[in-house]
Amino acid sequence: MNLTKDFANGGVSFWYRQIGIPERRAALPGSRDYDVAIVGGGYTGLWTAYYLKKEQPDLRIAILEKEFAGFGASGRNGGWLSAEFAGSRERHAKARGRQSMIDLQHAMFASVDEVIRVADAEGIDADIHKGGLIHTATNPAQRRRLHEELDELRAWGYGEQDLRLLERDEREKRLRVAGALDATYSPHCARIQPAKLAVGLAGVVAGLGVDIFEGTTVTQIKPREAITDRGVVRAEYIIRATEGFTAGIEGQRRQWLPMNSSMIVTEPLPADVWKHLGWEGRELLGDEAHAYIYAQRTSDDRIAIGGRGVPYRYGSRTDDRGATQKWTVESLWRMLVKLFPAAADARIQHSWCGVLGVPRDWCSTVHLDHSTGLGWAGGYVGSGVTTTNLAGRTLRDLVLRRDTELTGLPWVGRQVRQWEPEPLRYAGVQLIYTLFRAADRRENDRGTSTSGYARLANLIAGR
């Protein structure tokens, strides 16, 4: 195992190591009044402010951020600008009908291109490359799930042009994954450098006249008020856009579970390694394991790969500026070498982690109550890079009281029960991921169909 002692651990993320931590903006200077106050300076808050200000420039909008814009998952994720959407399609369809869920999926397809369009129009260089997404199966059980998923998605609006099975020759030409038995390809995905998108979008939003207050901790959200350590912000609408950090707000501890995810990145790999691997299209890569991985080839020819690691900290605690555990780094390294043996001599240069928001039913939601002025969006379960853009445009329409195709989508207005109190919450999540890992081991050894351990884990999770 080629693990050196001198690789960086934490410091928010490798993405910020590349570009540098942005200079802090000023904190809230005292109590203020606005039309819209957004709690959280990640993608959700930034996109919401962007579209509102573009549509109605005279709106007074403030973003309240505890650290700096893009500090959370927006600056730490795997860089998948993907059309994948979190949650059960059947559950969403129950809200407003089957066609509404198909419409939601098509809106996700369009949102990938919308992010690319805005980045180009606003001059945001985020290393965007739309190479598509490959999902690979490396054992018979995974291959069976891959085919079942393909069949299911056909019934939910995915045409042949949206998702297809790769023939062996094309699969090997695109990306040589050791042990791959089958793979699917979707064009609806682009690689991004997450921190570049967050920092660039924050700059654009500030340039439009939105007040971004950093180093400002919101402790409580009330109807038309956000209580901070710097003063009270009063606004017609208060939008909560805090994702994995939602538990830090008074009364929200059990709302969304802060699920941890970790990543490592290698040094730039030499040309002979890339000649062996292929990956010239720079597709994003995922697998069909239960404790799944996600990976990309970066713009400077590294492999960045991520997975769950320690999934949850007791009491909904979050990480210490991205520092991750040694065993998690080792686990991700073993997976990288298993999939890409040609990269076994590469050094790890950075490891980090972050939290994402998970609702109790694992379904994303966007909501606005005009009677109280309270709104929110999130619970993306790790599929938020694209979904945040759709959320921002939907919140724009909701705030402006517009009845549009976006406000009619089935994730709008979903009400979800809270997570169980501790210690049940902690014990349950640990059990779920223990079962998922056991299922992966059994399937790798001898399984030809999904392990019963995984079925039990999904039952406990309520997915």
N, C-alpha and C positions, 0 to 999 in steps of 0.2 A: 504494500500500500504506500503510495507516494505522497504521504502527508507530511509537510514540513511544519515546523513550529512557528514560522514567521509569517504565515498568512494572516490577513486582517480578519477579525471577527467582530461583527456588529458595526458600530459607527453609522447606524441607520441602514445603509446598503451599499453594495458595490456600485450601483448606478450613481449614487452621490459621490462615491470615491472618484468616479470618472470625471464628473463635472464640478465637484466641489459643493459643500453645503452652502446654500444661498444666504446672503446677508439678511439678517432679521429686519423685517419691517417694524414700524412702531407699534406699541401696544395701544389698546383703547385708552384715550386720555381722560375718560370720565363718562358719566351717563350721557347717552345720546338718543335721539329719535330718528327712526328710519321707516321707509315703507316696507322693506323686506330685510330681515336679519337671518343670516345663514350660519348655523353652528357647525363648524368643520370646514377646513380648507383643503380637502382632497378633491378628487375628480368630481364627485357628486355636487359638492358646493360650488366648485369653479364652473362646471358646465351650467348649473342652474343660474348663477349670476351672469354668465356670458350670454345666454339666450334671452334672459329677461332684459338685460341692458341693451342688447341689439334690437329687441322688439320695441322697447319703450325706454328711450334714453333718459327721460326725466325721472325715472324711478330712483329713489335713494336706497342704495343697497349696501349692506355691510356684511363682511365675512369675519367671523370670530374664530380664531385658531389658537389652540394652546401652545403649539410648538412653532412650526413654520408651514406654509402651504406646501402640501405634498409629503409631509413627514410620515404619514401612515402607509397603508397598503398601496396608495397611489404612487409612492416612490420606492416600493420594495417588491412589487409583484413580478411575475415571470415574463411580462411583456407580451402577453397574448391579447391582441385586439381581435377577439373571437366572437362569432355569432352564437356561441353556446349560452344557454340560459338556465339559471339555477331553478330546480324544483320540479315537482311532478306535473306533467302536462295534463293529466287527468284532473288534478286538483284545480288548476287554473281554468280548465274547460268547464268545470262545474259552475263557476261563477257567472260566465256569460256565454257559454256555448262552445262547441268544438271549433267552429270557424274563428272565434275570437282568439283562440290559442294559436291557430295557424297564422292569423294576422300578426300576432305578437312575434312569432318566429320570423316572419318576413320583415317585420320592423327591425329585428335584430340584424338580419342580413344587410338592410339598408344603413343601419347605424355604423357598421364597420366602415363603409364608404363615406359616411358623413364625418366621422372623425378625421379620416384622411383628407377630405375636402377642406375642413376648417383649418387643419394644420398647414395645408398648402396655402390657403387664402391668407392666413395670419402670419405666415413666415415662421412657423414653429418647426424647427429641425429636431425630430425625435427618432431618427434612424428608422423611419417607417419603411417596411418592405412587405408588400402583399404577396406572399408566396404560398399561402394556404396552410392547411392543417392536416397532419397525418396522425391517425390513431393506429397503433400497432398492437398485435397480439403475439405473445411469445410462448404460450402453452395452449393445449387443446381447450381448456375451459375458457380462457380469454378469447380464443377464436370463436367459440360458440356464442359468447356474449356479444362480440363484435358483429356477428351476422344477425343476431336477434335485435340489436340496437339499430342496425341498418334497416331491417324490415319495419321496425316500429316507427322510425323517423319518416319512412316513406308515407306512412298514414298521417303524419303531422306536418305535411307541407314541404318536405324535402324531395325535390325532383332529382333526376339523374345528374343534372348540372350542379346540384347543390352538395351532393354526397355520393360517392361511388366506391366500389371495391377496386383496389389496384391489382392489376395482373402482376405476376411475379417479376417479369422483366422490368416493368415500369417502377415497381416498388424498389427493386435493387438499384435502378438507375437514379432514382430520386434520393434515397437515403438507405444505406446498408446498416440495418440494425441486427446485431447478432441474435440468432435464434428466432427471428421473425417468421411466423407462420402465415400471417395475413395482415392486411392493412387497408384502411379506408382513407380517402382524401376528400377534403372540402376546400373550395377556393375562398370561402368566407372567413379568412383570418389573415392578419398581418402581424409581423414582428414590430415591436416598438422598444425604445429605451424609455422605461417608465418615468424616471426622474426628469428627463428632458421634456417629456410631454407635460408633466405637472408644473415644472418651473416656467416653461414657455407659456402655458395657458394662464398661469397666475399673472405673468407679466402683461399678457393681452387684456385680461380682466381688469387689472389695475389701471391700464391705459385707457380703458373705457369709462373710468370714473368710479369704479367700485372701490369702497374703502376696505382694505384687507388689514385687519388688526391681528398681529401675531403676538406670541407671549401673553395671550389673554385666555384665561381658563373660565369656561362656562361651568358653573356648578349646579345650576337649576334652570329648567325651562318651564315657564308658566304661560297661560294664554296671553299673548301679545307682549311677553317680557322674557328676556334672557338675562339671568343673574350671573354676573362675572366677578372675578376678583379685582376688577378695575372700574366697576360701575354697572349700572343697569341699562340695558339696551331695550328700548320700547319700539315696537314695530307692529304694523297691521298683520304681518305674517312672520312667524318664526319657523324656520325650516331646520329640522335636525338632520345633519348629514355626517354622522360620526362613525358609522359602520362598526368596526371592531372595538372602538373606544366608547361605545354607547353606555357601557356599564358604569363608566366613571361619572355619569350625570345622576343626580339625586332622583331616586324612584325608578331608574332604568336598569338596575343591576341584572334583572332576569329577562330583559326584553330580547336582546340578541346575544348569543354566546360568542365570546371572542376566541375563535379557533386559530391556533397557531400554524404557520407554514414556514418552512425553512428552505434556503437555497445555498448552493455553492457555485463558484465560477472558476474555470481553469485559467491558466495563462494562455496567451494566443498560441494556437496550435500551428505547427509547420505545414508547409504545402503537401508533404508526402502523406501526412495523416489525413488531410482533407481529400487527397486523391483516393485514398482507400475508402473513406466514409461517403463520399459524394456530397450531398447536402448543398449543391450549388444553387438550388431554388430557395434556400433558407426558409423552408417550411417550419412551422412550429410542430413539436412532437409531443404526443401523449400516449399512454398505454392503457390497457384494460384491466390492470390490477385494481384491487379494492383500495389498498393504500397506494394510490397512483402517483406517477411522476409527471412532470411537465418540463419541457426543455426547449431551448432555442440556440441557434448559432448567431452569435452577436455580430455587430457590424465590424468589429476588429478581430473576428475569427477565434473566439473563445466558445466553449460550451458552458452554458448556464443551465443548471438542472435543479429542480425543486421537488419537495414532497412534504408530508405532514410533520415528521419529527415528533416532538412532544406536543400532542394535539391541543392540550388545554391545561391551564394553571388554576389551581384551587381558588375559589372566590372571584372568578372572572378577572384575575390579575393579567396584566400585559407584560411584554418583554422589556428589557433594559436596553433601549436604543439599538435593538436588532441583534444583540449577542445571542448565539445559539450554542447548544451543548455539543461536546466532543463526539458522543456516540451518534448524534444526528448527522454530523459532518461525515463520520465514517460510514454510516448507512447510505448516505447519498453518494459517496465516492464509490462504494461497492456497486451500487446500481449503475452509475455512469460507466464503470469499467465492464460490467456485465453486458450492457447494451453496445458499448463502443470499445472493444478490446484494443483497438489501434491507438486509443488515447491513454493507455495505461501508464505511460511514462510522463504524462503531463503533471504539472504541479497545480495544486489549488492555490488561488491567490486571494480569495475572499469567501467568507461565509456570513450569512445573516438570516434574520427571520422577521416575521411581522404577524399581525392578527387580521383576520377577516371576520365579518359578521355573519352569524348563522341563526336564522329564526327557528322556532321550535318545529315548524313543518318543512323547513329547508327550502322555502319558496320566497323569492324576492318580492318586494312590495313597494308601492309608492302611494302616498296618501296626503290629502289636504282637507282640513275641516274649516270651512269658512266661518262657522259660528265662534270658534275659539282662536282662529288664526294659526293653529298648529299644524305643521306638515312634516313629512319625513320621506326618505327614500333609502333603500339599502337592503341588507340581508342578502348580499350577492353570492355568498358561499364560494368565493374564489373566482367567480365569473363576472367580475365587475368592470373591467377596463372598458368594454363596449357598453354594458348595461347602464353605466353611470351617464353616458351621453344620452341614451334614451330617457333615463330618469330626469335629466336636466331639462330636456325639451318638454317632457310631460308635465313637470312642475311649473314650467313657464305657462303652459296652457291652463293649468289649474288655477294658478295665481291670478291670471288675467281673465278668469271665468269664461273660458272658451270651450265649447263642446266640439271636440275634434276627434279624428280617428285615434289619436294617441290616448286621449282621456277615456276612450271606450275600450281600451285593452284590458284583459282580465286581471292583470296584476294591480290595477288601480283600485284602492279602497279595501284591500284584503285586511282582515283582522285576524291576528294570530295569537294564540294563548302563550303565556310566558313559560320559560324554562322552569324546571323543578328547583326548589331551594337546595342549598348545600346541606349535607354532603352528597345528596342524591345526584346532583348535577355532575359533580366531579367523578363519582363512582361510575355513573352511566357512560360518560364520554370515554373514560379509561377502558371500560369493558368493551365498548363498541370498537375501539381501534385495536384492542388486544385480539378480538375476534376477527377483524379484518386482516390483521397480519397473520394470524393462524390460518385463515382461509387461503391467503396467498401462498403460504408455505405448502399447504396440502395440495393446492392446485399445481404448483410447480413440481411437486414430487410425483403425483400420480392422477390428479383429477382430470376428468374429461367434461365435467359440468360444474356449475357454480357450487362451491362448498356450502354445506349446511351452516357452517360458522358465519358465513357472510349473510345468509338469509336471516339468521337470528340477529345479527348486528343491525341489519336494516329494519327489522321489526322493532327492536329496542329504540333505534334512532327515530322511528316514525317517518321515514323517508317515503 
